[in-house]
Amino acid sequence: MKFVTLLVFPFAAALASTVPFKGCQQKVKESIHGPPHGWYKHAPAPKHHILELKIALSQHRFPELEQHLWEISDPSHARYGAYLSKQETETLMAPHPETLAVVSEWFTLHGLAEEEVIHSSARDWVTIRVPVGLAEEMLDTTYHVYKHAETGESIVRTTSYSLPDILHHHVDLIQPTTMFARFKAFKSTPHRTNQAQPAAPRPPGETITGPAGNPVDASCNSTITLSCLRQLYNAENYQTTATNCNKLGITGYLDQYANNKDLQQFYLAQNPSAYGSNYTLVSIHDGKNNQSYEEAGLEANLDTQFGFGLVWPTPGTFYTTGGKPPYIPDLVTPNNTNEPYTYWLEHLLSQDDIPQTISTSYGDSEQTVPYTYATRVCAGMASLGARGVSLLFSTGDGGVGDGNPDPATQVCKSNDGRNVTKFLPTFPASCPYVTAVGGTVNIPETAAAFSGGGFSNYFARPAYQEAAVSEYLAMLAPDTFKGIYNSTGRAYPDVATQSFYFSIIYQGQETPIGGTSSASPTFAGFVSMLNDARINAGKTPLGFLNPLLYSTGYTALNDITQGNNPGCGTLGFNATVGWDPVTGHGTPNFEKLKALVLALP
């Protein structure tokens, strides 16, 4: 990392000497109306508190990278599967030399030495560690400690920051500044109210008919296991390979630790052949994986047990990413200052070897994420897709917003100062370069009431889903939900799987759990199996899935036509024939999907 810095700065400094920097006017770069609902200003931020500022430099060649992504992800295109190398991707992500020069001089003017500046592998992100006092000077702002009324969580943020006008087209964003997102795991327990209840248990040995027309253990209607998923989704007889370089990645954030004792107990109960196997642990930004039972994470256990359990013996990688830079606690020092996604993305994009399939079960309301941050992180997802990685994200557990159909008590309010009712899409699921996974329940499958779905307020609808989504919208009665959702936005989810009454091991005990957190690692597991089959056949992995799913892949999915996803004082959208914003195109039929992807180039 420092080697890159040393290469950059001499060149940048040479150019910087010609930049008329001093005397530039400060102009507001980003501002929000105020802290989102639930946050309040607590106290001025201590001037000595250290902020780790991440600065996104403009990527002037991103449109080229995006075009590559569309072409290599389109099964009908001659370049399908011709993924970019790390070097090729970084060339398209890199900032213009002038950008490096101008930003270098800005640092110099504020007393930052070269060795204090860290560049990402593509040099498109810069990280500096500065005290609040210096950050306030550089950004012409005032930081405060904000507290969350419900959780007591504290963060250092501001509601506006400025940059010299010459920097505006060189810098996309600087955080932490205006972002109050509380990225959380999308999980719930079966005791959560207003959720669909499982069907009554059937006698042992009894079977019911699954979506593929095959017999499925009747017990799968009340408890979901690895065996249930393989039965339901027609993959009972498929055996993955351990030696073809295929891998599955699972992400962990927010001190969610995957407990290894629980994992082995789970394997013993549900996949005895995997007992004694383990995964590769990758720590990013000082991420930990504490192995005490008290620190076991429900989310991390769910993701690793079902994700790795489904694909064994395919090797698994668990990424544990820290989002809490070092600090000295005192009465006003916050306990959380940075979000984790940029650290994770920066790490993955710097690696030569990346798992072909990666599942993430974390996110937050899109409106709590600044537009600049959302678009830049989404661009990072596109860069991974261009390298042949399939990214799957849970859609959240609030239906179209808060999961509440009661108009009198719903809390779906805009944070733009108007405080009007609006549906609340979820990020990163709303990013058009990822595959968003919603939830189903029971057999026959119906949409889970909590399945997050809807339309982005940030991202326009991509061409690959225009026909399917337009067909759905045409079926809605005129003026349905008029004014409370963006009918031209990126629509999600794309697909779905079972998402309730998953049986995991947690702190040594069998524990039922649910939420779309269950759905993402499940669908990712089947994608990893498809990659296994393609690699064994001498073909490339599937990469970014959505162009395939919306062109022909949907024919190998089980269409879910019943259910809805209430929220924001409404009953939400309905599941119906074809794509819908509750379950997308439906759940996987592995054998059909395998035949389809093996027929592709």
VOVO-866474 format. One record per residue (C-alpha): x, y, z. Coordinates in steps of 0.5 Angstrom, whole numbers, plus 500, padded with zeros to 3 digits. Layout:
% residues N
XYZ
...
//
This chain:
% residues 601
500500500
505505502
509503496
503505491
503512495
511513494
510512487
504517486
506523490
513525486
509525480
503528483
507533487
510535480
504537477
501540483
506546483
502549477
495548481
493555483
490552489
491558494
485563495
480558492
473559495
470554499
464551497
459546500
460539497
455535501
449537506
443534509
437537512
439534519
440528522
435522520
430520525
432517531
439521532
440528536
446532537
449530543
455535544
461538540
466533538
472533542
478536538
483531539
479525537
482522531
477521525
479516519
477520513
476516507
476520500
473518494
477520488
473521481
473515477
473519470
473512466
467508470
463509464
468504460
468499466
460499466
460498459
465492460
460489465
454489461
457486455
461480459
455479463
450478457
449471455
447474448
454478447
460475444
464477450
460473455
465471461
471475458
472478465
477483466
483482470
485486476
490490473
485492467
480493472
484498476
486502470
479503469
478505476
484510477
483517478
486522473
493524474
491531475
486529481
492526484
496532483
490537486
489533492
496532494
497539494
491540498
494535503
500539503
497545505
494542511
501539513
500532511
506528509
506523504
507517509
501520512
497518506
494511504
492510497
488504495
490499490
487503484
489509488
481511487
481512495
485515500
485514507
488520512
488520520
487527522
484530529
477533529
480540529
484539523
478535519
474541521
479546518
480542512
472541511
470548513
465544518
464543525
463536528
458534533
457527537
450525535
447519539
441515537
435515542
433508541
440504542
444510545
449509540
454515539
457517532
461523530
458527524
456533521
451535517
455539512
462540509
465544504
471543499
475548495
472549489
477547485
477540488
469539487
470535480
476531483
473528489
466524490
465524497
469524504
466520510
465520515
461526515
454526513
452519513
448516519
447509516
447504521
448498517
445492521
444484520
437482517
435477521
429476526
427470531
421466529
417469535
417476532
410478531
406479524
410474521
407468517
407462521
409455519
405450517
403445523
408439523
407433520
408425522
415423521
417420514
411424511
412428504
409433501
410436493
416441492
416446487
420442482
415436483
419432487
417429494
420433500
420432507
414434510
418437516
421442512
414446512
416447520
424447520
429449515
435445514
440444509
437437507
430441506
434446501
437441497
430438496
426444495
431447490
432440486
439439488
439433492
444429488
449434486
456434489
461439489
468439488
474441493
479442488
477446482
479453485
471455486
470458493
464461497
465468501
461470507
461477509
461479517
461486520
459489526
462484531
459479528
463472530
462466527
463461532
467454530
464450535
457451533
459450526
462443528
456442532
451444526
455440521
455434525
447435525
446437518
452435514
456430518
461429512
463436513
465435520
472437522
473442516
473449517
474456513
479461511
478467516
480474513
481480517
480486514
481493518
482489524
476485524
476480529
472473530
472472538
471464539
467465546
460462546
458469549
461473543
458468538
454472533
447469530
448473524
455470522
453463525
447463520
451465514
457461515
453454517
448455511
452458506
458453507
454447509
450447503
457447498
462443502
467441500
467447496
472452500
469457504
472464506
469468512
471476511
470479518
471487517
472492523
468498523
471501529
477505529
481505535
479511540
480512547
473512551
471518555
464521556
463524549
467520545
463515540
463508540
462507532
465512527
466509520
462504516
465498514
463497506
469501503
474497507
471491505
471493498
478496498
481490500
477485495
479489489
486489492
486482491
488477486
484471488
477473490
471468491
467467485
460468489
460472495
454473500
452479504
446480509
447487512
444493510
440499511
435504509
437507502
436514505
440514511
446513506
448519502
447519495
455520493
457514498
451509495
453511488
461510489
460503493
455501488
461502483
465498487
460492486
461493479
468493479
468486482
462484477
467486472
472481475
467475475
464475482
457474483
455479489
448477493
445481498
439480503
433485501
431487509
426485513
421491513
417489507
416496503
419500509
418498516
414492516
408496519
401496515
398501520
397508517
397511524
403508527
408507521
414510521
416511514
418518513
423522508
429525511
429531506
426536511
419534508
417528513
412525508
410518508
415514503
417507502
424506504
428502499
434498502
442499500
446496498
440491495
438497491
445497487
443495480
450491480
448486485
443480486
438482491
435476495
428476498
424471502
419466502
416461507
412455507
411449502
408451497
412457497
409464498
412471499
415472506
411478509
417481511
421480504
424487503
422489496
421496492
424501488
430505489
430513489
437513488
439508482
435508475
432502473
437498469
436496462
436488463
430489468
426494464
421489460
420485467
418491471
414495466
410488465
409488473
407496473
402495468
398490472
398495478
391499478
392506476
395511482
397505486
401508492
402514488
407519490
410514495
415510491
419511485
416507479
422509475
428506480
432500480
427495482
428489487
429483489
431479483
430472486
428469493
429463497
426460504
427465509
424463516
425457521
432456519
435451524
442453526
446452532
447458537
451458543
451450543
443450542
439449536
436455535
430457530
432464526
429467520
429474516
432475509
439474512
437467511
436468504
442471501
447465503
442460501
441463494
449464494
450457496
446454489
450460485
456457488
454450486
453452479
459455478
462449481
459445475
461451470
468450472
468443472
466443464
472448463
467454463
468461466
464463473
457466472
459473474
454478475
448474475
442479473
443480465
442472465
437472470
432477467
434474460
433467460
435465467
428466470
425460466
429456471
426459477
420457481
415463480
412465487
405468486
402469493
403474498
405481499
410485503
406490508
409496511
409504511
401504513
400499506
399492505
405493500
406490493
403483491
407477489
404475482
406471476
412473473
417478476
414482482
417487488
416481493
420475491
423478484
423472479
422467484
426461487
432456484
430450481
438447481
437442476
434447471
439452472
445447471
442445465
441452462
448455465
452449462
449450455
452457455
459459452
//
